[in-house]
Amino acid sequence: MLILLQQCLYLYDLNDHHNVYINRSVGELLGYCPEWVVEMGPSFTAAVMHPSDFARLPQHLLQFQTSPTTETLNFEYRMRHQQGHWRWFWSQDTVFQRSPDGTPQQILGTAIDISDRKQIEQDRERFLSVGTDLQVITGINGYFHWVSPTFEQTLGWTPTEMTSGFWTEFVHPDDIQTSVAEATSVFSDKETHTFENRYRHKDGSYRWLLWNARSYPEEQVIYGAAVDITEHKQAEAEREQLLEREQSARQAAETANRIKDQFLAVLSHELRTPLNPILGWTKLLKKGLLNSKKADEALATIERNAHLQAQLIEDLLDISRILQGKLALNINSVDLRYVVSMAQETVRLAADAKRIELQTTIEPGVGKVAGDVTRLQQVLWNLLSNAIKFTPQGGRVEIRLAQVDNQVQIQVQDTGKGISAEFLPLVFDYFRQADGATTRQFGGLGLGLAIVRQIVELHGGTVEADSLGEGQGATFGVRLPVGATNPAACPAFVPIAASGLRGMEILVVDDEVDSRTLAAYVLEDAGATVMSVESAIEALKLFSQRKFDLLVSDIGMPEMDGYLLIRQLRLLSFEQNAQIPAIALTAYATETDQHHILQAGFQSHVTKPLDPVQLVTIAASLVEKQFKV
């Protein structure tokens, strides 16, 4: 938005006297690349600002030492364009960052080009000093006695036409009262009066005129000289609009900044909260002081909180994919009755724990939709999880599935805390929560509903929220277009028994000892013989010495990463290992990462945090395929 407004937004360091950041408008206004401006440091201002204005700059910056954080200070100055000419700018600066002792460190500012306004001001000053060709002599009776021929060029009226009518006939109706008052004042003394009004052009439009008028009582006339300032007025109006838009943009940026700070605080809280029971129960388990029942409770708590943290991270990754336009859908024909059933089973334990009644109404004849079944389950799971989270003990959550014309509608209605009228329009925004205080009752990052909206819209559908207010419950409705596609031919996923790894020799490569140890243990427990090393270089040495049936490698490692390892392995002449099946075990989880992993030469990948069943199943599947070949 700020770039479209044709203004520079910059962040200036008061200690090092250089721009920490400047947006791309500097290129359009002055011809300089923003990266070059930042790289130039303090020398940029000294080289480009007019010497007279550069001498005034320290005094302007010194004012921030005593100005409050909310005060905005203005500064007018000239800057040399890359082509060599000077441009005038008007800046609004405010303190952006202070040191712990309150000393200003950085200022945030916006600058707009006022060269046209400055030129108009200079033209007006020149006119006032040397006179003008737009001149009139007006009698006390209100008629023009004489009008200079140049008025015809400005207003289209001939002198004869203007002198044949009362002077107010040419004035804009809204300006007549003030113009008559000014004329009366001019007649009352011999001082020169300056005022503005609009005169009607012969084509019906109006031109702004700036008048200098003086009366001569002895002649009972007023001598007036005018200059056309229409362009100046238009520039002024545009500048006012620009300032209003800039202020709106600044307010929006400040609001976004507050939301960001609030989100980071919530993020820190939400990521740390699951760690507390995980670390606490882990220490108690290590001490061996828990009986069997308590140990089972501890393990269940650790698993639950680990899944919670993994879900928080997955939400953040989803938002990143959405913002980059990289959230991919695997489209197939989807029966939403199955989606409803699966999502309901996923949240049933949480509902039972709060004695919340789950009701499902599925109307007959509901058509299939074209969609990604996993993502649609994510949508419904998010809506149901929210409903259960915000519904008190003993409440009710109802799911309704029906077909409305050529759309399938899913409604999730609860008897929970409801949504205020003020927050309802913001409920699907990123990082928005009705309660952002540290005393808030409910956790979460405020991402779930934003993800829901994006996934639904990617499916060509709509989602809306409704509530009668706080304490009145809420209803969320999703509508998706009916339209089944030909489902992709996907083989059924059948888990392979652990015995499928018996007798297999597997090499695990990971620089992180805990991840390496866990992966090795899972594979050994499934019957494999496992060797593990901490670097790709060690792995290549082993490959040159002996044969393995499977490689499981981390991607992000020092010196040589997993990508380079698999490429080197495919290129080197280790006949016994050149075509070894390989699994990437990685925390890089985006669709782009997965594409790069397969392109590099891995046959599959397992995303951290590690799911033991998934690792064993994929490993057995790859080894089985290798032996069939």
NUMAR-984654 format. One record per residue (C-alpha): x, y, z; residue in one letter. Coordinates in nm, 4 decimals. Example, Ala and Ser with C-alpha at 12.3 -4.5 7.8 and 13.67 -1.06 7.14 Angstrom:
<sites>
         x         y         z  residuo
    1.2300   -0.4500    0.7800        a
    1.3670   -0.1060    0.7140        s
</sites>
This chain:
<sites>
         x         y         z  residuo
    0.0000    0.0000    0.0000        m
    0.2737    0.2470    0.0987        l
    0.4562    0.2007   -0.2311        i
    0.1366    0.2696   -0.4265        l
    0.0983    0.6022   -0.2440        l
    0.4243    0.7259   -0.4037        q
    0.5958    0.8055   -0.0779        q
    0.9138    0.6896    0.0863        c
    0.8887    0.4880    0.4052        l
    1.2188    0.4647    0.5896        y
    1.3776    0.3596    0.9176        l
    1.6684    0.5859    1.0174        y
    1.9315    0.5027    1.2813        d
    2.0107    0.8067    1.4995        l
    2.3390    0.6622    1.6268        n
    2.5001    0.5577    1.2976        d
    2.3139    0.8198    1.0894        h
    2.2041    0.5925    0.8091        h
    1.8904    0.4345    0.6666        n
    1.8354    0.0873    0.8108        v
    1.5446    0.0398    0.5682        y
    1.3863    0.2353    0.2839        i
    1.1115    0.1155    0.0535        n
    1.1221    0.0967   -0.3255        r
    0.9504    0.4307   -0.3793        s
    1.2946    0.5921   -0.3473        v
    1.3656    0.4513   -0.6913        g
    1.0593    0.6169   -0.8446        e
    1.1120    0.9473   -0.6633        l
    1.4913    0.9838   -0.6800        l
    1.6117    0.7074   -0.9108        g
    1.8161    0.5221   -0.6488        y
    1.8003    0.1512   -0.5648        c
    1.6870    0.1009   -0.2016        p
    1.9554   -0.1628   -0.1425        e
    2.2212    0.0861   -0.2588        w
    2.0825    0.3557   -0.0276        v
    2.1113    0.1228    0.2729        v
    2.4571    0.0050    0.1655        e
    2.5842    0.3653    0.1312        m
    2.5195    0.4250    0.5010        g
    2.5787    0.7808    0.6363        p
    2.7462    0.8930    0.3134        s
    2.4161    0.8740    0.1217        f
    2.2523    1.1654    0.3032        t
    2.5687    1.3745    0.2899        a
    2.6056    1.3140   -0.0835        a
    2.2439    1.3574   -0.1925        v
    2.0882    1.6169    0.0421        m
    2.1246    1.9854   -0.0492        h
    2.4148    2.1374    0.1522        p
    2.1926    2.4080    0.3037        s
    1.9385    2.1501    0.4181        d
    2.2064    1.9072    0.5359        f
    2.3330    2.1801    0.7671        a
    1.9851    2.2000    0.9253        r
    1.9487    1.8213    0.9643        l
    2.1348    1.7848    1.3003        p
    1.9023    2.0387    1.4618        q
    1.5999    1.8435    1.3337        h
    1.7364    1.5132    1.4675        l
    1.8299    1.6723    1.8002        l
    1.4623    1.7470    1.8666        q
    1.3910    1.3744    1.9084        f
    1.5976    1.3695    2.2283        q
    1.3218    1.5618    2.4044        t
    1.0150    1.4761    2.1977        s
    0.7599    1.2209    2.3272        p
    0.7248    0.8919    2.1390        t
    0.3896    0.9893    1.9882        t
    0.5030    1.3306    1.8567        e
    0.5574    1.3688    1.4821        t
    0.8215    1.6171    1.3617        l
    0.8269    1.7653    1.0113        n
    1.1236    1.8545    0.7924        f
    1.1444    2.0119    0.4454        e
    1.4555    1.9593    0.2360        y
    1.5941    1.9083   -0.1116        r
    1.7480    1.5896   -0.2508        m
    1.9479    1.5476   -0.5698        r
    1.7837    1.3135   -0.8202        h
    2.0061    1.0538   -0.9854        q
    1.9738    1.2596   -1.3055        q
    2.1170    1.5651   -1.1305        g
    1.8181    1.7931   -1.0623        h
    1.6844    1.8843   -0.7184        w
    1.3528    1.7658   -0.5734        r
    1.1774    1.9046   -0.2655        w
    1.0528    1.6638    0.0036        f
    0.8396    1.6951    0.3169        w
    0.8979    1.4351    0.5891        s
    0.7025    1.3272    0.8937        q
    0.9236    1.1507    1.1487        d
    0.8508    0.9873    1.4833        t
    1.0535    0.7863    1.7341        v
    1.0342    0.4151    1.6473        f
    1.2779    0.2579    1.8958        q
    1.4364    0.3690    2.2219        r
    1.7184    0.2204    2.4306        s
    1.6371    0.0855    2.7788        p
    1.7219    0.4258    2.9286        d
    1.4757    0.6004    2.6950        g
    1.7266    0.7440    2.4468        t
    1.5860    0.7504    2.0916        p
    1.7717    0.5040    1.8673        q
    1.5662    0.4886    1.5483        q
    1.3031    0.7044    1.3820        i
    1.0312    0.5913    1.1418        l
    0.9444    0.8406    0.8716        g
    0.7560    0.8998    0.5506        t
    0.8558    1.1486    0.2822        a
    0.6476    1.2861   -0.0027        i
    0.7585    1.4865   -0.3041        d
    0.6414    1.8502   -0.2718        i
    0.8399    1.9871   -0.5662        s
    0.5238    2.0880   -0.7522        d
    0.3893    2.2741   -0.4490        r
    0.7211    2.4529   -0.4029        k
    0.7198    2.5543   -0.7670        q
    0.3681    2.6935   -0.7323        i
    0.4692    2.8882   -0.4215        e
    0.7665    3.0356   -0.6047        q
    0.5448    3.1297   -0.8990        d
    0.2999    3.3021   -0.6649        r
    0.5777    3.4955   -0.4909        e
    0.7108    3.6046   -0.8269        r
    0.3620    3.7198   -0.9282        f
    0.3120    3.9173   -0.6091        l
    0.6405    4.0964   -0.6663        s
    0.6089    4.1806   -1.0344        v
    0.2311    4.1877   -1.0898        g
    0.0048    3.9879   -1.3207        t
   -0.1746    4.0123   -1.6518        d
   -0.5143    3.9189   -1.4975        l
   -0.6344    4.2635   -1.3951        q
   -0.9740    4.4226   -1.3386        v
   -1.1223    4.7547   -1.2333        i
   -1.4517    4.7124   -1.0476        t
   -1.6926    4.9924   -0.9669        g
   -1.8711    5.0425   -0.6363        i
   -2.1911    4.9464   -0.8188        n
   -2.0617    4.5874   -0.8577        g
   -1.9907    4.5956   -1.2313        y
   -1.6537    4.5521   -1.3985        f
   -1.5405    4.8819   -1.5525        h
   -1.2501    4.7171   -1.7270        w
   -1.1156    4.3630   -1.7691        v
   -0.7763    4.2745   -1.9174        s
   -0.7938    4.0723   -2.2413        p
   -0.5944    3.7902   -2.0773        t
   -0.9065    3.6854   -1.8818        f
   -1.0396    3.5348   -2.2024        e
   -0.7446    3.2916   -2.2078        q
   -0.8108    3.1931   -1.8448        t
   -1.1924    3.1956   -1.8250        l
   -1.3096    3.1958   -2.1879        g
   -1.5136    3.5151   -2.1448        w
   -1.4400    3.8188   -2.3624        t
   -1.3915    4.1551   -2.1851        p
   -1.7230    4.2707   -2.3304        t
   -1.9059    3.9688   -2.1850        e
   -1.7523    4.0229   -1.8416        m
   -1.8195    4.3978   -1.8243        t
   -2.1829    4.3482   -1.9192        s
   -2.2683    4.1565   -1.6014        g
   -2.2544    4.1950   -1.2224        f
   -1.9204    4.0558   -1.0979        w
   -2.0829    3.8040   -0.8613        t
   -2.2484    3.6358   -1.1619        e
   -1.9086    3.4825   -1.2392        f
   -1.8309    3.3695   -0.8824        v
   -1.9006    3.0180   -0.7566        h
   -2.2265    3.0183   -0.5525        p
   -2.0453    2.8857   -0.2460        d
   -1.7923    3.1710   -0.2618        d
   -2.0291    3.4648   -0.3183        i
   -2.0880    3.5464    0.0490        q
   -1.7190    3.5504    0.1430        t
   -1.6256    3.7360   -0.1774        s
   -1.8818    4.0114   -0.1100        v
   -1.7500    4.0382    0.2461        a
   -1.3947    4.0733    0.1129        e
   -1.5029    4.3404   -0.1367        a
   -1.6757    4.5338    0.1426        t
   -1.3555    4.5194    0.3487        s
   -1.1503    4.6409    0.0535        v
   -1.3804    4.9441    0.0112        f
   -1.3490    5.0285    0.3811        s
   -0.9751    5.1020    0.3759        d
   -0.6813    5.1608    0.1469        k
   -0.4932    4.8443    0.2391        e
   -0.4142    4.5672   -0.0081        t
   -0.6320    4.2630    0.0564        h
   -0.5502    3.9088   -0.0550        t
   -0.8180    3.6433   -0.0934        f
   -0.9203    3.3445   -0.3043        e
   -1.2383    3.2454   -0.4849        n
   -1.3619    3.0409   -0.7771        r
   -1.4646    3.1980   -1.1081        y
   -1.6853    3.0249   -1.3604        r
   -1.5252    2.9360   -1.6923        h
   -1.7352    2.9752   -2.0041        k
   -1.7410    2.5936   -2.0399        d
   -1.9100    2.5599   -1.6980        g
   -1.6043    2.4557   -1.4991        s
   -1.4505    2.6709   -1.2251        y
   -1.1010    2.8134   -1.1881        r
   -0.9419    2.9154   -0.8582        w
   -0.8097    3.2744   -0.8584        l
   -0.5828    3.4371   -0.6010        l
   -0.6599    3.8090   -0.5769        w
   -0.4687    4.1170   -0.4644        n
   -0.7180    4.4014   -0.4381        a
   -0.6969    4.7660   -0.3260        r
   -0.9604    5.0383   -0.3268        s
   -0.9316    5.3955   -0.4469        y
   -1.2202    5.5780   -0.2742        p
   -1.1649    5.8939   -0.4707        e
   -1.2384    5.7004   -0.7886        e
   -1.4934    5.4715   -0.6192        q
   -1.3292    5.1671   -0.7772        v
   -1.1274    4.8625   -0.6768        i
   -0.8163    4.7658   -0.8652        y
   -0.7664    4.3889   -0.8638        g
   -0.4955    4.1582   -0.9937        a
   -0.5398    3.7816   -1.0018        a
   -0.3410    3.4699   -1.0726        v
   -0.4851    3.1315   -1.1670        d
   -0.4012    2.8892   -0.8819        i
   -0.6240    2.6020   -0.9930        t
   -0.3323    2.3625   -1.0380        e
   -0.1989    2.4627   -0.6965        h
   -0.5386    2.3969   -0.5369        k
   -0.5619    2.0604   -0.7064        q
   -0.2132    1.9757   -0.5838        a
   -0.3133    2.0876   -0.2343        e
   -0.6230    1.8686   -0.2430        a
   -0.4208    1.5732   -0.3672        e
   -0.1657    1.6362   -0.0930        r
   -0.4410    1.6392    0.1706        e
   -0.5770    1.3137    0.0330        q
   -0.2249    1.1736    0.0302        l
   -0.1723    1.2763    0.3919        l
   -0.5054    1.1212    0.4913        e
   -0.4096    0.7981    0.3167        r
   -0.0644    0.8118    0.4750        e
   -0.2174    0.8574    0.8189        q
   -0.4548    0.5681    0.7535        s
   -0.1633    0.3562    0.6342        a
    0.0416    0.4541    0.9400        r
   -0.2482    0.3641    1.1698        q
   -0.2892    0.0323    0.9875        a
    0.0845   -0.0344    1.0243        a
    0.0728    0.0504    1.3950        e
   -0.2267   -0.1796    1.4390        t
   -0.0469   -0.4569    1.2517        a
    0.2602   -0.3991    1.4683        n
    0.0526   -0.4298    1.7858        r
   -0.1068   -0.7483    1.6534        i
    0.2405   -0.8823    1.5687        k
    0.3722   -0.8078    1.9189        d
    0.0642   -0.9659    2.0739        q
    0.1012   -1.2696    1.8489        f
    0.4700   -1.3133    1.9377        l
    0.3840   -1.2981    2.3065        a
    0.1085   -1.5568    2.2574        v
    0.3400   -1.7704    2.0417        l
    0.6046   -1.7735    2.3151        s
    0.3409   -1.8709    2.5701        h
    0.1819   -2.1415    2.3561        e
    0.5131   -2.3020    2.2599        l
    0.6450   -2.2957    2.6160        r
    0.3266   -2.4207    2.7811        t
    0.3473   -2.7801    2.6436        p
    0.7166   -2.7914    2.7354        l
    0.6374   -2.7469    3.1039        n
    0.4553   -3.0819    3.1531        p
    0.6853   -3.2560    2.9036        i
    1.0039   -3.1582    3.0894        l
    0.8459   -3.1902    3.4334        g
    0.7099   -3.5415    3.3870        w
    1.0275   -3.6474    3.2049        t
    1.2399   -3.5536    3.5076        k
    1.0056   -3.7454    3.7396        l
    1.0193   -4.0508    3.5130        l
    1.4003   -4.0373    3.5098        k
    1.4075   -4.0395    3.8896        k
    1.1981   -4.3591    3.8907        g
    0.9720   -4.2333    4.1677        l
    0.6408   -4.2910    3.9873        l
    0.4269   -4.5999    4.0279        n
    0.2925   -4.7780    3.7205        s
   -0.0344   -4.5825    3.7076        k
    0.1365   -4.2453    3.7475        k
    0.3992   -4.3406    3.4907        a
    0.1242   -4.4183    3.2372        d
   -0.0399   -4.0822    3.3149        e
    0.2952   -3.9095    3.2728        a
    0.3581   -4.0710    2.9343        l
    0.0057   -3.9851    2.8166        a
    0.0571   -3.6228    2.9253        t
    0.3938   -3.6031    2.7492        i
    0.2468   -3.7481    2.4286        e
   -0.0567   -3.5168    2.4388        r
    0.1543   -3.2036    2.4861        n
    0.4062   -3.3112    2.2228        a
    0.1183   -3.3506    1.9743        h
   -0.0111   -3.0080    2.0801        l
    0.3247   -2.8460    2.0108        q
    0.3550   -3.0288    1.6789        a
    0.0098   -2.8968    1.5810        q
    0.1124   -2.5405    1.6692        l
    0.4186   -2.5731    1.4474        i
    0.2096   -2.7265    1.1677        e
   -0.0310   -2.4308    1.1857        d
    0.2617   -2.1904    1.1508        l
    0.3905   -2.3852    0.8501        l
    0.0428   -2.3833    0.6930        d
    0.0233   -2.0053    0.7330        i
    0.3671   -1.9723    0.5716        s
    0.2550   -2.1881    0.2780        r
   -0.0658   -1.9882    0.2415        i
    0.1107   -1.6491    0.2470        l
    0.3557   -1.7720   -0.0188        q
    0.0773   -1.9220   -0.2306        g
    0.2336   -2.2674   -0.1956        k
   -0.0446   -2.4569   -0.0196        l
   -0.1060   -2.7427   -0.2635        a
   -0.4240   -2.9504   -0.2830        l
   -0.4486   -3.3163   -0.3814        n
   -0.7891   -3.3084   -0.5516        i
   -1.0079   -3.6182   -0.5556        n
   -1.3775   -3.6964   -0.5304        s
   -1.4636   -3.6583   -0.1606        v
   -1.7671   -3.7859    0.0269        d
   -1.8122   -3.5331    0.3072        l
   -1.9988   -3.7892    0.5167        r
   -1.6636   -3.9632    0.5587        y
   -1.4946   -3.6318    0.6467        v
   -1.7583   -3.5590    0.9106        v
   -1.7237   -3.9078    1.0576        s
   -1.3426   -3.8934    1.0778        m
   -1.3332   -3.5413    1.2262        a
   -1.5977   -3.6350    1.4815        q
   -1.3983   -3.9378    1.5961        e
   -1.0836   -3.7248    1.6253        t
   -1.2436   -3.4831    1.8739        v
   -1.4671   -3.7306    2.0569        r
   -1.2265   -3.7833    2.3480        l
   -1.1948   -3.4070    2.4023        a
   -1.5751   -3.3742    2.3947        a
   -1.6237   -3.6644    2.6361        d
   -1.3718   -3.5127    2.8779        a
   -1.5961   -3.2036    2.9064        k
   -1.9217   -3.4040    2.8881        r
   -2.0119   -3.2190    2.5681        i
   -2.2832   -3.3840    2.3589        e
   -2.1853   -3.4310    1.9929        l
   -2.4876   -3.4419    1.7616        q
   -2.4663   -3.5170    1.3901        t
   -2.7426   -3.4609    1.1337        t
   -2.6726   -3.5784    0.7783        i
   -2.9490   -3.5170    0.5267        e
   -2.9950   -3.7729    0.2466        p
   -2.8788   -3.7063   -0.1078        g
   -2.5667   -3.5057   -0.0262        v
   -2.3413   -3.4976   -0.3318        g
   -1.9667   -3.5404   -0.3450        k
   -1.7241   -3.2507   -0.3809        v
   -1.3920   -3.2143   -0.5576        a
   -1.1370   -3.1602   -0.2853        g
   -0.8396   -3.2622   -0.0777        d
   -0.9775   -3.5016    0.1827        v
   -0.6932   -3.4336    0.4292        t
   -0.7350   -3.0569    0.4099        r
   -1.1144   -3.0816    0.4378        l
   -1.0717   -3.2968    0.7483        q
   -0.8402   -3.0237    0.8788        q
   -1.1149   -2.7638    0.8194        v
   -1.3789   -2.9593    1.0068        l
   -1.1353   -3.0612    1.2822        w
   -1.0478   -2.6945    1.3383        n
   -1.4135   -2.5933    1.3576        l
   -1.5026   -2.8786    1.5934        l
   -1.1943   -2.8213    1.8112        s
   -1.2848   -2.4536    1.8460        n
   -1.6457   -2.5395    1.9285        a
   -1.5388   -2.7835    2.2011        i
   -1.2720   -2.5469    2.3353        k
   -1.5179   -2.2583    2.3779        f
   -1.8149   -2.4651    2.4989        t
   -1.8436   -2.5155    2.8756        p
   -1.8894   -2.8475    3.0546        q
   -2.2161   -3.0208    2.9683        g
   -2.2732   -2.8168    2.6520        g
   -2.3680   -2.9286    2.3028        r
   -2.1970   -2.9195    1.9622        v
   -2.4044   -3.0022    1.6551        e
   -2.2785   -3.0908    1.3072        i
   -2.5202   -3.0621    1.0146        r
   -2.4440   -3.1792    0.6608        l
   -2.6877   -3.0917    0.3833        a
   -2.7044   -3.0020    0.0156        q
   -2.8285   -2.6534   -0.0696        v
   -2.8875   -2.6170   -0.4448        d
   -2.5529   -2.6956   -0.6105        n
   -2.3505   -2.6638   -0.2914        q
   -2.2815   -2.8894    0.0055        v
   -2.3139   -2.7113    0.3394        q
   -2.1459   -2.8106    0.6659        i
   -2.2595   -2.6286    0.9798        q
   -2.0972   -2.6516    1.3224        v
   -2.3116   -2.4984    1.5957        q
   -2.2211   -2.4810    1.9641        d
   -2.3673   -2.3553    2.2921        t
   -2.0401   -2.1912    2.3929        g
   -1.9146   -1.8445    2.4851        k
   -2.0219   -1.6848    2.1566        g
   -1.8576   -1.4028    1.9619        i
   -1.9020   -1.0311    2.0228        s
   -2.0387   -0.8140    1.7415        a
   -1.7122   -0.6145    1.7410        e
   -1.4922   -0.9209    1.6893        f
   -1.7173   -1.1124    1.4478        l
   -1.5845   -0.9371    1.1291        p
   -1.2258   -1.0181    1.2376        l
   -1.2759   -1.3825    1.3308        v
   -1.1071   -1.5201    1.0137        f
   -0.8102   -1.2774    1.0164        d
   -0.4547   -1.3957    1.0809        y
   -0.3317   -1.3824    1.4428        f
   -0.6648   -1.2454    1.5695        r
   -0.8084   -1.3519    1.9033        q
   -1.1009   -1.2010    2.0896        a
   -0.8983   -1.2240    2.4116        d
   -0.5305   -1.1396    2.3695        g
   -0.4558   -1.0692    2.7352        a
   -0.2114   -1.2653    2.9485        t
   -0.5089   -1.3628    3.1666        t
   -0.6966   -1.5212    2.8779        r
   -0.8785   -1.8449    2.9491        q
   -0.8285   -2.0210    2.6158        f
   -0.5004   -2.1038    2.4410        g
   -0.4056   -2.1057    2.0735        g
   -0.2340   -1.8774    1.8234        l
   -0.5391   -1.7388    1.6448        g
   -0.4420   -1.9214    1.3237        l
   -0.6973   -2.2022    1.2984        g
   -0.9863   -2.0047    1.1510        l
   -0.7553   -1.8143    0.9136        a
   -0.6326   -2.1499    0.7829        i
   -0.9938   -2.2709    0.7545        v
   -1.0890   -1.9714    0.5403        r
   -0.7908   -2.0127    0.3056        q
   -0.8438   -2.3876    0.2574        i
   -1.2166   -2.3409    0.1915        v
   -1.1511   -2.0611   -0.0597        e
   -0.8880   -2.2750   -0.2363        l
   -1.1700   -2.5275   -0.2845        h
   -1.3885   -2.2576   -0.4425        g
   -1.6103   -2.2410   -0.1351        g
   -1.7092   -1.9904    0.1313        t
   -1.7061   -1.9892    0.5101        v
   -1.8948   -1.7604    0.7452        e
   -1.9446   -1.7157    1.1174        a
   -2.2543   -1.6056    1.3045        d
   -2.3284   -1.5406    1.6711        s
   -2.5946   -1.3559    1.8666        l
   -2.3229   -1.2291    2.0989        g
   -2.1207   -1.3300    2.3996        e
   -2.2683   -1.6241    2.5872        g
   -2.5021   -1.7056    2.2955        q
   -2.2962   -1.9712    2.1173        g
   -2.1705   -1.9566    1.7587        a
   -2.2432   -2.1135    1.4210        t
   -1.9825   -2.1673    1.1493        f
   -2.0968   -2.2587    0.8007        g
   -1.8874   -2.3946    0.5123        v
   -2.0242   -2.4193    0.1591        r
   -1.8447   -2.6156   -0.1126        l
   -1.9509   -2.6575   -0.4760        p
   -2.0821   -3.0002   -0.5729        v
   -1.8697   -3.1612   -0.8420        g
   -1.6991   -3.4956   -0.8216        a
   -1.3768   -3.5532   -1.0134        t
   -1.2294   -3.8786   -1.1308        n
   -1.0349   -3.9924   -0.8270        p
   -0.6618   -4.0350   -0.8778        a
   -0.5420   -4.3892   -0.8928        a
   -0.3764   -4.4256   -0.5535        c
   -0.2750   -4.7652   -0.4153        p
   -0.4284   -4.8550   -0.0838        a
   -0.2024   -4.7891    0.2121        f
   -0.1598   -5.1158    0.3950        v
    0.0787   -5.1209    0.6943        p
    0.3562   -5.3762    0.6617        i
    0.4438   -5.5922    0.9570        a
    0.7558   -5.5112    1.1552        a
    0.9017   -5.8435    1.0470        s
    0.9429   -5.6870    0.7027        g
    1.2731   -5.5331    0.8238        l
    1.4174   -5.8512    0.9729        r
    1.7624   -5.9208    0.8329        g
    1.7839   -5.5777    0.6660        m
    2.0968   -5.3639    0.7170        e
    2.0156   -4.9936    0.7480        i
    2.2431   -4.6897    0.7816        l
    2.1083   -4.3900    0.9780        v
    2.2785   -4.0502    0.9297        v
    2.1899   -3.7551    1.1546        d
    2.4123   -3.4971    1.3263        d
    2.1619   -3.4620    1.6134        e
    2.2287   -3.7438    1.8571        v
    1.8761   -3.7720    2.0035        d
    1.7100   -3.7937    1.6626        s
    1.9751   -4.0411    1.5434        r
    1.9342   -4.2617    1.8501        t
    1.5533   -4.2615    1.8240        l
    1.5506   -4.3530    1.4537        a
    1.8034   -4.6321    1.5094        a
    1.6049   -4.7735    1.8014        y
    1.2758   -4.7712    1.6069        v
    1.4336   -4.9583    1.3134        l
    1.6151   -5.2067    1.5376        e
    1.2922   -5.2717    1.7246        d
    1.1351   -5.3568    1.3881        a
    1.3991   -5.6257    1.3281        g
    1.6663   -5.4399    1.1283        a
    2.0417   -5.4302    1.1873        t
    2.1263   -5.0601    1.2171        v
    2.4490   -4.8620    1.2008        m
    2.4348   -4.4888    1.2757        s
    2.6805   -4.2051    1.2050        v
    2.6698   -3.8317    1.2666        e
    2.7943   -3.6977    0.9316        s
    2.7544   -3.7516    0.5601        a
    3.1318   -3.7907    0.5221        i
    3.1321   -4.0873    0.7630        e
    2.8389   -4.2340    0.5716        a
    3.0261   -4.2202    0.2390        l
    3.3230   -4.4006    0.3986        k
    3.0945   -4.6811    0.5176        l
    2.9274   -4.7063    0.1771        f
    3.2700   -4.7643    0.0196        s
    3.3350   -5.0528    0.2613        q
    3.0094   -5.2474    0.2827        r
    2.6612   -5.2933    0.1430        k
    2.3405   -5.1592    0.3038        f
    1.9768   -5.2276    0.2203        d
    1.8427   -4.8806    0.3126        l
    1.9651   -4.5281    0.3921        l
    1.7815   -4.3034    0.6399        v
    1.9395   -3.9559    0.6376        s
    1.8762   -3.6155    0.7880        d
    1.8767   -3.3206    0.5443        i
    2.0131   -3.0283    0.7471        g
    2.3670   -3.1273    0.8532        m
    2.6971   -2.9327    0.8764        p
    2.9760   -2.9674    0.6164        e
    2.7723   -3.1898    0.3827        m
    2.3922   -3.1940    0.3913        d
    2.1583   -3.4765    0.2991        g
    2.1022   -3.3445   -0.0536        y
    2.4731   -3.3578   -0.1348        l
    2.5086   -3.6986    0.0323        l
    2.2442   -3.8636   -0.1862        i
    2.3799   -3.6970   -0.5027        r
    2.7351   -3.8113   -0.4230        q
    2.6102   -4.1600   -0.3464        l
    2.4307   -4.1835   -0.6805        r
    2.7387   -4.0574   -0.8700        l
    3.0129   -4.2614   -0.6977        l
    3.1005   -4.6081   -0.8207        s
    2.9818   -4.8021   -0.5161        f
    2.8042   -5.0686   -0.7155        e
    2.6621   -5.2314   -0.4061        q
    2.5066   -4.9025   -0.2820        n
    2.4583   -4.6798   -0.5881        a
    2.0872   -4.7605   -0.6177        q
    2.0151   -4.8060   -0.2480        i
    1.6640   -4.6890   -0.1478        p
    1.6797   -4.3779    0.0700        a
    1.4481   -4.2011    0.3135        i
    1.4963   -3.8351    0.4098        a
    1.4296   -3.7778    0.7794        l
    1.3841   -3.4020    0.8079        t
    1.2225   -3.1084    0.9815        a
    1.1853   -2.9326    0.6427        y
    0.8163   -2.9986    0.5815        a
    0.6861   -2.7719    0.3034        t
    0.5623   -2.9023   -0.0325        e
    0.8649   -2.7344   -0.1939        t
    1.1009   -2.9156    0.0448        d
    0.9329   -3.2471   -0.0326        q
    0.9739   -3.1837   -0.4056        h
    1.3453   -3.1026   -0.3622        h
    1.3956   -3.4174   -0.1526        i
    1.2503   -3.6452   -0.4206        l
    1.4294   -3.4575   -0.6986        q
    1.7648   -3.4994   -0.5208        a
    1.7353   -3.8792   -0.5277        g
    1.5470   -3.9870   -0.2149        f
    1.2564   -4.2253   -0.2661        q
    1.0541   -4.0963    0.0297        s
    1.0653   -3.8715    0.3343        h
    0.9495   -3.8747    0.6964        v
    0.8832   -3.5429    0.8664        t
    1.0057   -3.4692    1.2163        k
    0.8756   -3.5138    1.4826        p
    0.9275   -3.8781    1.3975        l
    0.6275   -4.1117    1.3804        d
    0.7777   -4.4590    1.4491        p
    0.4983   -4.6478    1.2700        v
    0.5329   -4.4280    0.9605        q
    0.9115   -4.4730    0.9476        l
    0.8936   -4.8532    0.9797        v
    0.6101   -4.8799    0.7260        t
    0.7864   -4.6684    0.4612        i
    1.1197   -4.8419    0.5233        a
    0.9648   -5.1870    0.4839        a
    0.7805   -5.0775    0.1701        s
    1.0995   -4.9472    0.0036        l
    1.3042   -5.2513    0.0977        v
    1.0306   -5.4818   -0.0303        e
    1.0203   -5.2980   -0.3641        k
    1.4004   -5.3162   -0.3902        q
    1.4028   -5.6927   -0.3454        f
    1.1181   -5.7385   -0.5938        k
    1.3239   -5.5546   -0.8526        v
</sites>
